[in-house]
């Protein structure tokens, strides 16, 4: 019976390779986010791709979509919407130059504000009065009568 080999430690170049890299997300309005990350997923013009530490250098165009960023200090990924742009990947850093970029929490706040504005609009308040309810009920009734099958005598 063979004796089990002792677990070999990884080679020095693997043990000393950093597992994180710096990421900057910059839009036309300025820097949106920067920090150390474990991984980032990007919507490339030819398809989605991921970048980890020590990635081969590349320059690519981005299409509209979401960046998925895995920060070192956070257990869950964060998301940033980009409308397009460019990404430069170097072994120790990645720079995203986006035409337009919004963080996912900003998108949620914008959606909530839009819903609040729509609910407070004069048109929305006009649809909540009693005359509108009667008109709506009459239209539903008329439509149902029109769609009933006619009986021929």
C-alpha positions as CSV (number, residue, x, y, z in Angstrom):
1,X,0.0,0.0,0.0
2,X,1.4,3.4,-1.0
3,X,2.0,6.0,1.6
4,X,0.2,9.3,1.0
5,X,2.4,12.1,-0.2
6,X,2.7,15.2,2.1
7,X,0.7,18.1,0.8
8,X,3.0,20.2,-1.3
9,X,3.0,24.0,-0.8
10,X,2.4,26.1,-3.9
11,X,5.4,27.4,-5.8
12,X,6.7,30.7,-4.6
13,X,5.5,32.7,-7.6
14,X,1.9,31.5,-6.9
15,X,2.2,32.2,-3.1
16,X,3.4,35.7,-3.7
17,X,1.0,36.6,-6.5
18,X,-1.6,39.1,-5.2
19,X,-5.2,37.9,-5.4
20,X,-6.6,41.5,-5.6
21,X,-6.3,44.4,-7.9
22,X,-7.3,48.1,-8.0
23,X,-10.4,49.0,-9.9
24,X,-11.5,52.5,-11.0
25,X,-14.9,53.3,-12.6
26,X,-14.9,56.7,-14.2
27,X,-17.8,58.3,-16.1
28,X,-18.2,61.7,-17.8
29,X,-19.2,63.2,-14.4
30,X,-16.1,61.9,-12.6
31,X,-14.9,58.9,-10.6
32,X,-17.9,56.8,-9.5
33,X,-16.1,54.1,-7.6
34,X,-12.6,52.9,-6.8
35,X,-11.1,50.3,-4.6
36,X,-9.5,46.9,-4.3
37,X,-11.5,44.0,-5.8
38,X,-11.2,40.2,-6.2
39,X,-13.0,40.1,-9.5
40,X,-15.0,42.2,-11.9
41,X,-17.4,41.1,-14.6
42,X,-17.8,43.4,-17.6
43,X,-20.3,43.7,-20.5
44,X,-17.8,43.6,-23.4
45,X,-18.9,44.5,-26.9
46,X,-18.3,40.8,-27.9
47,X,-19.8,39.4,-24.8
48,X,-19.5,39.4,-21.0
49,X,-16.1,38.6,-19.6
50,X,-14.4,38.5,-16.1
51,X,-11.2,39.9,-14.9
52,X,-9.2,38.7,-11.9
53,X,-5.8,39.6,-10.5
54,X,-2.8,39.2,-12.9
55,X,-5.1,39.2,-16.0
56,X,-3.5,39.5,-19.4
57,X,-3.4,43.2,-20.4
58,X,-6.1,44.2,-22.9
59,X,-8.2,47.1,-24.1
60,X,-11.8,46.6,-25.0
61,X,-15.0,48.4,-25.7
62,X,-18.0,48.0,-23.5
63,X,-21.7,47.8,-24.4
64,X,-24.6,48.7,-22.3
65,X,-24.9,46.5,-19.2
66,X,-24.0,45.9,-15.6
67,X,-20.6,45.7,-14.0
68,X,-20.5,43.1,-11.2
69,X,-17.8,44.1,-8.8
70,X,-16.6,41.8,-6.0
71,X,-14.8,44.2,-3.5
72,X,-12.3,42.8,-1.1
73,X,-14.1,44.1,2.0
74,X,-17.6,43.1,1.0
75,X,-19.1,39.6,0.9
76,X,-21.7,40.5,-1.8
77,X,-21.0,41.9,-5.2
78,X,-22.1,45.4,-6.1
79,X,-23.5,46.4,-9.5
80,X,-22.9,49.5,-11.6
81,X,-24.8,50.2,-14.8
82,X,-22.8,51.5,-17.8
83,X,-24.2,52.7,-21.0
84,X,-21.0,51.9,-22.9
85,X,-17.4,52.9,-22.9
86,X,-13.9,51.3,-22.6
87,X,-12.0,49.2,-20.2
88,X,-8.2,49.0,-19.8
89,X,-6.9,45.9,-18.0
90,X,-3.4,45.7,-16.6
91,X,-2.1,43.0,-14.3
92,X,-2.5,45.1,-11.2
93,X,-5.3,47.5,-12.1
94,X,-8.4,47.9,-14.2
95,X,-9.8,51.3,-15.4
96,X,-13.4,51.5,-16.7
97,X,-14.1,54.7,-18.7
98,X,-17.9,54.7,-19.1
99,X,-20.0,57.1,-21.0
100,X,-22.7,57.0,-18.3
101,X,-22.4,55.0,-15.1
102,X,-24.9,54.6,-12.2
103,X,-24.6,52.5,-9.0
104,X,-27.3,50.0,-8.4
105,X,-28.4,51.8,-5.2
106,X,-28.6,55.1,-7.1
107,X,-30.9,53.3,-9.7
108,X,-33.2,52.0,-6.9
109,X,-33.4,55.5,-5.4
110,X,-34.1,57.0,-8.9
111,X,-36.9,54.4,-9.5
112,X,-38.4,55.2,-6.1
113,X,-38.3,58.9,-6.8
114,X,-39.9,58.4,-10.2
115,X,-42.8,56.3,-8.6
116,X,-43.3,59.0,-6.0
117,X,-43.4,61.8,-8.7
118,X,-45.9,59.7,-10.7
119,X,-48.2,59.2,-7.7
120,X,-48.1,62.9,-6.9
121,X,-48.8,64.1,-10.5
122,X,-52.0,65.9,-11.3
123,X,-52.9,63.2,-13.8
124,X,-52.7,60.5,-11.1
125,X,-54.9,62.5,-8.7
126,X,-57.4,63.1,-11.4
127,X,-57.8,59.3,-11.9
128,X,-58.6,58.7,-8.2
129,X,-61.9,60.7,-8.0
130,X,-65.4,59.2,-8.1
131,X,-66.2,60.4,-11.6
132,X,-63.2,58.5,-13.0
133,X,-64.3,55.3,-11.2
134,X,-67.8,55.6,-12.7
135,X,-66.4,56.3,-16.2
136,X,-64.1,53.3,-15.9
137,X,-66.9,51.0,-14.7
138,X,-69.1,52.2,-17.6
139,X,-66.4,51.5,-20.2
140,X,-65.8,48.0,-18.8
141,X,-69.5,47.3,-18.9
142,X,-69.9,48.6,-22.5
143,X,-66.9,46.5,-23.6
144,X,-68.3,43.4,-22.0
145,X,-71.7,43.9,-23.7
146,X,-70.0,44.4,-27.1
147,X,-68.0,41.2,-26.7
148,X,-70.9,38.9,-25.7
149,X,-71.8,36.4,-28.4
150,X,-74.9,37.5,-30.3
151,X,-77.7,35.1,-30.6
152,X,-79.4,34.9,-34.0
153,X,-83.2,34.5,-33.9
